[in-house]
């Protein structure tokens, strides 16, 4: 599995998600998967992409509670 080898070699893994329940659930699933791969979840930093969201369905602090870790960075960029 080449992807796993790349993740193992990486110093940092950026996991990009949005502040919605379905996206946060997927982030939790990915973190669980990475935890099973010899603790790769410790390399993960959470990045929140707010592009296209006028008002997030979940606030940042609540998202951190749901995920169980701090959000490293949030980005909001406009197109156009």
Secondary structure, DSSP 8 states (H G I E B T S, - for coil): -HHHHHHHH-S-EEEEE-SSHHHHHHHHHHHHHHHHTTTGGGGEEEEEE-TT-SS-SS-HHHHHHHHTS-EEEEE-----
